[in-house]
């Protein structure tokens, strides 16, 4: 075997062994008995699914987000500016490094997906980003809260008060947010409980929603939160139609029940990918759709270059399977049993 092929293989083997050892030792220090055989099996399966084109996603979800969630992974998601960018003809990135916000131009006002951490994020990130692209924040007609965590609903009240924006979330997540307001969650920033918006519009599983020229379909994909919302809609890239699949919450839940739920939701979404011919992946954290390099590539894109967010249906399906295997790896790491 040529040396150029041996070296990457050795490096991958060392990385796999190191990840397993670090994960196992971390769990043993916490008094949890990891299932090392299952960890190895699921990590190997995830690595095989990832191949070269999804390798960055494998590193993030299987390694960083599990073994190094409170150290390296947290550092990678610091609050740092990213450029507001027109990603498709109708779709704009207006978030930052820690958390994404996506703006959809319907021709009859905007739909914003997620409101970040706090009202200040609307004033200092979303609004200036929109204005830099010639977009008027007063035309944000709807806010879709993808899931009931404060880094996604923090600016909701601001939008309601300033622009009369209608706020949409699933019934389960409206209940979860109300519970957070009444009983602030241990380990969560205490200010989040004070930023919970008043209940407004409720999203149902399979619901269609139309505004202007855009037609959206919502799917409930619980696991990350009880009522995580995923969305499918059509965009255009220089006039060519593409189908977006926005999975609303991919972070690994702590409990075995939560992990089982997100594994099931990822499986539920696969027929949607096939039936709707989804070929565009976006997410609500830049680490989950690799927005940092993709936005940089778009900033230098020339005629004839592909749009980096267009990944194709097969790759999208592999991405979902990769998320499942990494969730199973996390369960084995924590001594939990999932299917």
C-alpha positions as CSV (number, residue, x, y, z in Angstrom):
1,X,0.0,0.0,0.0
2,X,1.4,3.4,-0.9
3,X,2.6,5.5,2.0
4,X,0.1,8.3,1.2
5,X,-2.7,5.8,1.9
6,X,-1.1,4.2,4.9
7,X,-0.7,7.5,6.8
8,X,-4.4,8.6,6.7
9,X,-5.4,5.0,7.7
10,X,-3.0,5.1,10.7
11,X,-4.2,8.6,11.7
12,X,-7.8,7.5,11.5
13,X,-7.1,4.5,13.6
14,X,-5.3,6.6,16.2
15,X,-8.1,9.1,16.3
16,X,-10.7,6.3,16.7
17,X,-8.7,4.7,19.6
18,X,-8.1,8.0,21.2
19,X,-11.8,9.0,21.1
20,X,-12.8,5.7,22.5
21,X,-10.3,5.9,25.4
22,X,-11.1,9.5,26.2
23,X,-14.8,8.9,26.1
24,X,-14.6,5.7,28.2
25,X,-12.3,7.3,30.8
26,X,-14.5,10.3,31.1
27,X,-17.6,8.1,31.8
28,X,-15.7,5.9,34.2
29,X,-14.7,9.0,36.2
30,X,-18.4,9.9,36.5
31,X,-19.2,6.4,37.8
32,X,-21.0,5.2,34.6
33,X,-20.0,2.0,33.0
34,X,-19.8,2.5,29.3
35,X,-20.5,-0.3,26.8
36,X,-17.1,-0.1,25.0
37,X,-18.0,-2.8,22.5
38,X,-21.1,-0.9,21.4
39,X,-19.2,2.4,21.4
40,X,-16.6,0.8,19.0
41,X,-19.3,-0.7,16.8
42,X,-21.3,2.6,16.5
43,X,-18.3,4.8,16.0
44,X,-17.0,2.5,13.2
45,X,-20.4,2.5,11.6
46,X,-20.6,6.3,11.8
47,X,-17.1,6.6,10.3
48,X,-18.1,4.3,7.4
49,X,-21.3,6.3,6.7
50,X,-19.4,9.6,6.8
51,X,-16.8,8.8,4.1
52,X,-14.8,11.8,3.1
53,X,-17.7,14.2,2.3
54,X,-19.4,14.0,5.7
55,X,-16.2,13.6,7.8
56,X,-16.6,17.0,9.4
57,X,-20.1,16.1,10.5
58,X,-18.8,12.8,12.0
59,X,-16.1,14.7,13.9
60,X,-18.6,17.2,15.3
61,X,-21.5,14.8,16.3
62,X,-19.6,11.7,17.3
63,X,-16.5,13.1,18.8
64,X,-16.8,16.8,19.8
65,X,-20.4,16.8,20.8
66,X,-20.1,13.7,23.0
67,X,-16.7,13.4,24.6
68,X,-15.8,17.1,24.5
69,X,-19.2,18.8,24.7
70,X,-18.4,21.1,27.6
71,X,-14.8,21.9,26.5
72,X,-13.7,21.9,22.9
73,X,-17.3,21.8,21.5
74,X,-18.4,24.7,23.6
75,X,-15.4,26.7,22.5
76,X,-16.1,26.1,18.9
77,X,-19.6,27.6,19.4
78,X,-18.4,30.9,20.9
79,X,-20.2,34.2,20.1
80,X,-18.4,35.5,17.0
81,X,-19.7,37.4,14.0
82,X,-20.5,35.7,10.7
83,X,-21.5,37.7,7.7
84,X,-25.1,38.0,6.8
85,X,-25.3,36.2,3.5
86,X,-27.8,35.6,0.7
87,X,-27.5,31.8,0.5
88,X,-30.3,31.2,-2.1
89,X,-32.5,33.6,-4.1
90,X,-35.0,33.7,-1.2
91,X,-33.0,32.5,1.8
92,X,-30.6,34.4,3.9
93,X,-28.3,33.5,6.8
94,X,-28.6,36.3,9.5
95,X,-27.2,34.6,12.6
96,X,-23.7,34.2,14.1
97,X,-21.3,31.4,15.1
98,X,-23.0,30.2,18.3
99,X,-26.5,29.9,16.8
100,X,-28.0,30.4,13.4
101,X,-31.0,32.4,12.2
102,X,-32.4,32.0,8.8
103,X,-34.6,34.4,6.9
104,X,-37.0,33.3,4.1
105,X,-38.3,36.0,1.7
106,X,-41.8,35.0,0.7
107,X,-42.5,38.0,-1.5
108,X,-45.2,39.0,1.1
109,X,-42.9,39.5,4.1
110,X,-40.3,37.4,5.8
111,X,-40.3,34.2,7.9
112,X,-37.5,34.1,10.4
113,X,-36.4,30.8,11.8
114,X,-35.2,31.2,15.4
115,X,-34.6,34.4,17.4
116,X,-31.3,33.5,19.0
117,X,-30.3,34.2,22.7
118,X,-31.7,37.6,23.6
119,X,-33.4,40.8,22.4
120,X,-29.9,42.3,21.9
121,X,-29.2,39.7,19.2
122,X,-32.1,41.1,17.2
123,X,-30.7,44.6,17.6
124,X,-27.0,43.9,17.1
125,X,-27.0,40.9,14.7
126,X,-30.2,40.1,12.9
127,X,-31.4,43.7,12.2
128,X,-28.0,45.1,11.0
129,X,-27.4,41.9,9.0
130,X,-30.7,42.3,7.2
131,X,-30.2,46.0,6.5
132,X,-26.7,45.2,5.1
133,X,-28.5,43.1,2.5
134,X,-31.2,45.7,1.8
135,X,-33.9,43.9,3.8
136,X,-36.3,45.7,6.2
137,X,-36.7,44.0,9.6
138,X,-40.2,45.5,9.9
139,X,-41.3,42.9,7.3
140,X,-40.6,39.9,9.6
141,X,-44.2,38.6,9.7
142,X,-43.6,35.2,11.3
143,X,-41.0,33.6,13.6
144,X,-40.7,29.9,13.6
145,X,-39.2,28.6,16.9
146,X,-37.5,25.3,15.9
147,X,-37.2,24.1,19.4
148,X,-37.8,25.2,23.0
149,X,-34.3,26.3,24.0
150,X,-33.5,29.9,25.0
151,X,-30.9,30.3,22.3
152,X,-33.7,29.9,19.8
153,X,-36.5,31.9,21.3
154,X,-34.5,34.6,23.2
155,X,-35.5,37.5,20.8
156,X,-39.1,36.4,20.2
157,X,-40.6,39.0,22.5
158,X,-38.6,41.8,20.9
159,X,-39.9,40.9,17.4
160,X,-43.5,40.7,18.7
161,X,-43.2,44.1,20.5
162,X,-41.4,45.9,17.7
163,X,-42.9,44.5,14.5
164,X,-46.0,42.5,15.6
165,X,-44.4,39.3,14.4
166,X,-46.5,36.2,14.9
167,X,-44.7,33.4,16.8
168,X,-45.0,29.8,15.8
169,X,-44.0,26.7,17.8
170,X,-45.4,23.2,18.4
171,X,-47.9,22.6,21.2
172,X,-45.4,20.4,23.1
173,X,-42.7,23.1,22.9
174,X,-45.1,25.8,23.9
175,X,-45.9,23.7,27.0
176,X,-42.2,23.2,27.6
177,X,-41.4,26.9,27.3
178,X,-44.3,27.7,29.7
179,X,-42.8,25.2,32.2
180,X,-39.4,26.8,31.8
181,X,-40.9,30.2,32.6
182,X,-42.5,28.8,35.7
183,X,-39.7,26.5,36.8
184,X,-36.2,27.7,35.5
185,X,-34.2,24.7,34.5
186,X,-31.0,23.8,36.4
187,X,-28.0,24.3,34.2
188,X,-29.8,26.7,31.8
189,X,-29.1,30.4,31.8
190,X,-31.6,31.9,34.3
191,X,-32.5,34.8,31.9
192,X,-34.0,32.3,29.5
193,X,-37.0,31.7,31.8
194,X,-37.7,35.5,31.6
195,X,-37.6,35.6,27.8
196,X,-40.2,32.9,27.1
197,X,-42.7,34.4,24.7
198,X,-46.5,34.3,25.2
199,X,-48.2,31.4,23.4
200,X,-49.2,32.3,19.9
201,X,-49.6,30.1,16.9
202,X,-49.3,26.3,17.1
203,X,-47.6,24.1,14.6
204,X,-49.0,20.6,13.9
205,X,-47.3,17.6,12.4
206,X,-47.6,17.6,8.6
207,X,-49.1,21.1,8.6
208,X,-48.8,23.1,5.4
209,X,-48.3,26.9,5.6
210,X,-48.4,29.4,2.8
211,X,-47.2,33.0,2.6
212,X,-46.7,34.9,-0.6
213,X,-45.0,32.6,-3.1
214,X,-43.7,30.2,-0.5
215,X,-45.3,26.9,0.7
216,X,-43.8,25.3,3.8
217,X,-44.5,21.9,5.4
218,X,-43.8,21.4,9.1
219,X,-42.9,18.0,10.7
220,X,-42.7,17.3,14.4
221,X,-39.4,15.6,15.1
222,X,-39.1,15.3,18.9
223,X,-36.0,14.3,20.8
224,X,-33.9,17.4,21.2
225,X,-37.0,18.9,22.8
226,X,-40.5,17.4,23.2
227,X,-41.8,19.3,20.1
228,X,-38.9,20.0,17.8
229,X,-40.1,21.4,14.5
230,X,-38.5,20.5,11.1
231,X,-39.4,22.4,7.9
232,X,-39.4,21.6,4.2
233,X,-39.7,24.3,1.5
234,X,-38.5,25.2,-2.0
235,X,-35.8,27.7,-2.8
236,X,-33.9,28.7,-5.9
237,X,-30.3,29.1,-6.7
238,X,-29.8,31.5,-9.5
239,X,-33.3,30.5,-10.7
240,X,-32.8,26.7,-10.3
241,X,-35.2,25.1,-7.8
242,X,-33.9,23.1,-4.8
243,X,-35.7,21.5,-1.8
244,X,-34.6,22.5,1.7
245,X,-34.8,20.1,4.6
246,X,-34.3,22.1,7.9
247,X,-34.1,19.5,10.7
248,X,-35.1,21.5,13.8
249,X,-32.8,20.1,16.5
250,X,-29.9,17.7,16.4
251,X,-28.1,18.0,19.7
252,X,-27.9,14.7,21.6
253,X,-30.4,14.5,24.5
254,X,-29.1,13.4,27.9
255,X,-31.7,10.7,28.6
256,X,-32.1,7.4,26.9
257,X,-35.7,8.2,26.2
258,X,-34.7,11.4,24.5
259,X,-32.0,9.6,22.5
260,X,-34.5,7.0,21.4
261,X,-36.9,9.8,20.4
262,X,-34.4,11.6,18.2
263,X,-33.3,8.3,16.6
264,X,-37.0,7.7,15.7
265,X,-37.4,11.2,14.4
266,X,-34.4,11.0,12.2
267,X,-35.8,7.7,10.8
268,X,-39.2,9.4,10.3
269,X,-37.6,12.2,8.2
270,X,-35.9,9.8,5.8
271,X,-39.1,9.1,3.7
272,X,-39.7,12.9,3.6
273,X,-36.2,13.3,2.1
274,X,-37.0,10.7,-0.6
275,X,-40.6,11.9,-1.3
276,X,-39.8,15.6,-1.4
277,X,-36.4,15.0,-3.1
278,X,-34.6,17.1,-0.5
279,X,-31.2,18.2,-1.6
280,X,-30.4,21.2,0.7
281,X,-29.3,20.9,4.3
282,X,-29.5,23.8,6.7
283,X,-29.5,23.7,10.5
284,X,-29.8,26.0,13.5
285,X,-26.2,25.9,14.6
286,X,-23.3,26.5,12.1
287,X,-21.5,23.4,13.5
288,X,-24.4,21.2,12.3
289,X,-24.4,22.2,8.6
290,X,-20.8,23.5,8.4
291,X,-22.0,27.0,7.7
292,X,-18.6,28.6,8.5
293,X,-16.8,27.2,5.5
294,X,-19.9,27.3,3.3
295,X,-20.5,31.0,3.9
296,X,-16.9,31.7,3.1
297,X,-17.2,29.7,-0.1
298,X,-20.4,31.6,-1.1
299,X,-18.6,34.9,-0.4
300,X,-16.1,34.1,-3.2
301,X,-18.4,32.1,-5.5
302,X,-18.1,32.7,-9.2
303,X,-20.2,31.8,-12.1
304,X,-20.4,28.0,-12.6
305,X,-19.5,27.2,-9.0
306,X,-21.9,24.9,-7.1
307,X,-23.8,26.1,-4.1
308,X,-22.1,24.4,-1.1
309,X,-25.5,24.0,0.7
310,X,-26.8,21.7,-2.0
311,X,-25.7,18.2,-1.0
312,X,-28.1,15.9,-2.8
313,X,-30.6,13.4,-1.6
314,X,-28.3,10.5,-1.0
315,X,-25.9,12.5,1.0
316,X,-28.8,14.0,3.0
317,X,-30.0,10.4,3.9
318,X,-26.4,9.4,4.9
319,X,-26.3,12.6,7.1
320,X,-29.4,11.4,9.0
321,X,-28.0,7.9,9.4
322,X,-24.7,9.4,10.7
323,X,-26.7,11.3,13.3
324,X,-28.4,8.1,14.4
325,X,-25.1,6.2,14.8
326,X,-23.5,9.1,16.8
327,X,-26.6,9.2,19.0
328,X,-26.2,5.4,19.6
329,X,-22.5,5.9,20.3
330,X,-23.4,8.5,22.9
331,X,-25.9,6.1,24.6
332,X,-23.3,3.4,24.8
333,X,-20.8,5.9,26.2
334,X,-23.3,6.7,28.9
335,X,-24.2,3.1,29.7
336,X,-27.7,3.6,28.2
337,X,-29.7,1.2,26.0
338,X,-31.3,2.4,22.8
339,X,-32.4,0.6,19.5
